[in-house]
Amino acid sequence: MGICTGLLPSIVAAASSTVSDLLTNAREMLVIALRLAIQARRRSINIEKNTGNWSIAMPGDAAGIAEVEAALDEFHQSHVNPSPIRLR
């Protein structure tokens, strides 16, 4: 599970018509971002107690993506992993 919080600041800016609104909304946005981060961390720990990275971005074309998917399928066939921690 990944969370992209990049839209939160733009929502604050769009919803604010005064500087006072901006400051109030920014404070609320920080609370929301913190809550999202805490929940994401809790859920990741519930799935696997590992502090390593969960994902990696790999640029490439469709052939490269198919090759990675085939490698992942082969890995999952040779290792018994609960489906929530399977890579895909």
Summary of the structure (lengths in Angstrom):
residues: 88
radius of gyration: 19.0
end to end distance: 11.4
largest distance: 58.4
contacts: 160
relative contact order: 0.09
helix: 66%
strand: 0%
